[in-house]
């Protein structure tokens, strides 16, 4: 059964989706490998990964434009794997907008309703409502060529939402927009999701976009689903080195003799012990990963914190902040981002300093090529 709720007097539909062992091959090329995930009713799920990771292929399978080679796609428990795109009635916003150039804004938005043989008076009412909600008043009679990129994007969103789809699929819809307009449209899409309550599945390769918009993020690479979790969890507790490095800057400190202690799990780095939150599965060696914004610099290491000595090798002024490039005595390179004024004071004290961070802000990852960490004991 389709889930309904009312927003501003309008009945909103949403469904849950489930992919079960979905795979897709194009000849000898395996584009998707055994993808299994659930999409909750009304959630905003982002598919994130580099080019060629399989995220768009998966979206096309959900849309019905591609058929999986293996596996099933379920909607509220019903198998829709072989159902055509037209009968799924999912909304779609394409990367290039795909507006009809010979149709006005109003005609473009009305098209999905006309295809569904909706009565004319209902079409007129719904088009007027959606035009108001996406901020296109006064542009109804214009052709797409007369609109800005942001306005064209709003038309594409309005056309995809006007027939009240149970799922809205968005394939990198902001890739052609400049940075300022992209930020505004991200805010707009987030607002529309909250207002309409529709299940959104969004594809992007932009990490900050995924972190700011999503209720959950699914990370893809080489056709595999590596991790799916809330934005804060995938950023602060990635389960693989690829996810850690793909989601922004990261400092990786190789550690040996990994094991448990009374405050967590850690290992030896350049003769000293570094500790992160307790992890029940660990191996004799790995890497302790720390985000640059969680590190600070000082002339000594505070009690109860992790700390390594390092020298400043480079500085990059970023306006409100300064990025410090540092090198430990063993040659490990680190990056620390500080407010510009703090960085200036730090550099005035000389190039040698302590890099410190709280025990709670690091996380252990396996060495590259290793699948997991296993405890050796302390």
N, C-alpha and C positions, 0 to 999 in steps of 0.2 A: 504493500500500500504506500502511496506517496504521502509524505509528511506535509501538512499544511500549517501555516500560522498566518496571523493577520498583522500587517504593518500599515498604519495609516488607513485602515479600512480596506486594504487590498489583500486578497488571499495570496499567500506566497507558498510555492511548492519547493520541496527539496527531497532528494533521495540519497540513500547510502549506496556506495559502490564497493565491489570487492573483486580484485584480480587474483586469480588462483593459478600459479605456475605458468604465467604468460611468457611465451617466447616467440621471437620473430626472426626468421631467416630470409635473406635475399640472396638466393643461390647458395654459395658456400659461405657467405658472410652472415655471422650470427649477430644481429642487431640488438636483441633482447634475450636475457638468459634467466628463465625461471623467476619472473617477478611476481611476488605475492604481497599484496597490501590491501588495507581497508581504507575507505574514505568515508568519514562520518557525515551524517545529514547536516547540511548547512555549514560545513567547515571550509576553511580556505587552505587548500593543500598546494604547496609549490613543489614542482619538479625541477631540481637544480642539478647542474652538471656542466662540464665543458662541451664544446662542439663534438658531435659524434658519440655522446655518452648514452644515447637511447631514449632521452626524455621526450623528444618530439615524436618519435616512433610510438612510444607508449601512449601519448596523448591522441595520436591519430587512430590507434586501436580503440581507445575509449570513445572517440567521436564516431567510429564506425567507418572511417575512410580507409582503414587497413584491417585485414583479418589476421589474428594471431596464427602462427604455425602450430603452436601447442598452447594448451591452457584454456581457461574460461574467464569470462567477465560477467559478473552478477550485478543486478540492480535490485536492491531490496529483496534479495533472495531469489530473484528470477534470472535465469540464464538468458543474456542478451548477446552472446558472443556472435551469433550469425545474423543478428537483426541489422537491417540497413540503417545508415545514418539518418535518413528521413524519418523513419519510424521511431528512432530513439528520442527525437525532439529535444536534443541538447543544443544550447546556444553555443556559438563559436565566434571568437574574435581572432582573426588571422594577423600574422605579422605585418602584412602589407595592407591591412584594413579591408581590401577586396570590395570597395564601394562601387556601385554602378555609376559610371561617369556621366551617363545621359539622364540620370534621375536626380531630382531634387533631394534635399535632406529629408523632407517629409515622405517622399516616395520611397527612398531607400529604407527608412525605418518601417514603413508600412508593408514592405514586400513580404516578410515572413507571415504576416497576418493574411495577406491576400492569397498566398499559396495555400493556406489552411482554410480558405473560403469563409473567413470571418465576416460577419455583416458589416456594411459600410459605416453605420453609425458607431459600432464598437471600435472599428479601426480608427476613426477620427478621434474618438475619446481617448483611446490608448496612446495614440501618437502624440496627442496634445499633452497627456500626462507625462510621458517619458521625456519629451522635449523639455518640459519644465524641470524635471528631476535631474537631467544631465546638463542643464544650463545652456540650451541652444535656442532660447527664445529669440525671435527676430531673424533666424537663419533658415527657417523652414523652406523657403522658396529658392534657396541658393543651390547651385551645383557644387559637387565636391571640389572641383578645381578652384573655386572661389573661397575655399576655407583654408585656415591654417592647419598645420599638422595636428595640433591639439584638438581642434574642432572636428577634424576628420576622425580622430580617435574616439571622440564622444559620440559621433554618429554610429560608428561601428559598435560601440558598447550599447547604445540605445537600440539598435537593430537586433542585437543578440538578446536583449532583455525584454523587448516589447511583448513577446508572446509568452512570457512567464515560464521560462524553461526550468526544469528541475535541476539541471546542471549547467554551469557556464564554463566553457573551456577557453583559455586564453593562451595563444602561442606567441610568446615574446612580443606583446603588443606595443611596447614602448621603445623598441630597438632603434627606430628611426627618429626619435625625439631628442632634442638637446637636453643637457643636464638639468637646467632650471625647469623646463616644461615637463621633463620626465618625473621630477619630484612632485609637481603639482598633480599630474595624472595618477601617480601612485596613491596620493592622498584621496583622489576622487574615487579610484577603484575600491580602496578600503572602505570609504563611506558608503558606496553603493552596495558592497557586500553586506555591511551591517544593516543597511536599510531594507534590502530585498530578502536577505536570509537564504539565498540560493546557495547550493553547493558550488564552490569555485575550485577549479583545477587550473593552475597557472604555471606556465613554463618560462624559465629564464636561466641565463648563465651569470646574472648579476647577483653576487652574494649579498650585498647590502639591501637590494630590493627584496630578496627572499626573506631576509631576517626581519625586515620592517613590516611586511605585509601578511605573513603567514600565521596560521594557527599551528601548522606542522610543515616540516620540510622533508622531502624525500631526495636523498643524494644519489645520483647515478654516475657510473663511470664504466666505460667499455661494456655497456649493455646490462650491467648488474646494479641492483638496488643495494647500496652499501649501508645506508642507515636512514631511518625515518623517525623523527621525533620533533618536539617543540623547538622553536628557534634557539632558545637559551640552552637547551640540552645539547643540540648538535654543535653549538659554538663552544660551550664550556666543557662538554664531556663527549668529544668525538670518539668513535669506536675504532678508528683506523687512522693511519698516518695521512692517507690521501684526504680524508674528510677534514682533518686538522689543518692541513696546509692549504686546502682549497677555500676554506672559509675565512680567509684573511691572514694577516701576518702571524707568524708563530715562531717561538724560540724553541729549539730542540737541543737538549743536553743529554748526551749519551751516558748511561749509568750502568754499572755492573753490580754483581752480588745483590740483586734485588730481593727484598724480603720485607716482612712486617715488623713494625715496632709499635710502641704503645700509642703513638699519635697518627699512624697511617702506614703507608707502604712506600719504600724508597730504595735508593741504591747509592753506590759510590760514584762521585764525579770529581776527577782530579784530586783524589785523596780525601775529600770531605763527603759527608753523607747528606743527600738531598731527599726530602720527603714530600709526598703528595697524599691525597686522601686514600684511605684504605681500599685496596683492590684485592679480592680474594684469589684472582687468577694472575699469576706473574711468572716470569722466567728469570734465568740468571742474569740477563742483560736486556736493555731496552732503551727507551728515551723518555726523559721527563719533558713534557711540553708545557710552555707557559706563554700566554698572550702578552705582547709588549706593554699594553696598557695596565697590566697587573704588576709590572715590575717598577721598582723605584731605585734610586741611587742614593748612597750615603757614604760617610767616612768610616762607618763601622756597621756590623750586622746586628740588627735588633734581636733580643732574646726571643726564642721560639719561632723565628722566621728562617727561611732558606736564604743563603747568601753565597755568592762567588765573587772573587776579585777579578777585575777586568780593567782594561785601558781603553780610553776613547780613541777610536781610529778615524771616525768621520762624524760630521754633524750636518743635518739638513734642516734648514729653517722652513717651517710650514705656516707661518703667520702666528696663529694663536698657540701653536705647539712647535717643538723641535724634536726631530728624530735623531737619537744618538746611535751610532754604530760602534759596537764595542767588541773587544777580543779578549777572551780569558787567557790565562798564562799557558794553557794547553793548546790554544789556537781555535777554540770554539767561538764562532761569531754570534753575537747577540744584538738585538734591536730593542731599544727602550724609547718610548714616546713620553715626553714631559711637557708641561706648560712652559712656554718660552722663557718666562722669568725664572722658573726653577732651574731650567737648563743652563741659563747664563750664570747663576750663582754656583751651580755645580762645576762648571768648566773653570770658574775662577779659582777653584781649589786645586787644580791640577788634573792631569789625565788619568791618574790611577784612583780607583774607587771601588766600593762594594756595590754589586747589583743584588737587590733583595726582593723577596716576594713572600706573601703568606703561604703557609703549607696548604691551605684550602684552595689555592688558585692554580696549582699545577695538576697535571694528570699524566699517568704513565701510559705509554704506547709501545707496542712491539717494535723491534728493529725492522727496518725495511726488508720485506720478503718473509718475515715471520708472521704467523697468523694470530698468535696470542702470547700472553705472558703467563708463566707458571712459577709459583713460589718456590724459592730455594730455602727459605728460612733465614732467620737472623740469629 
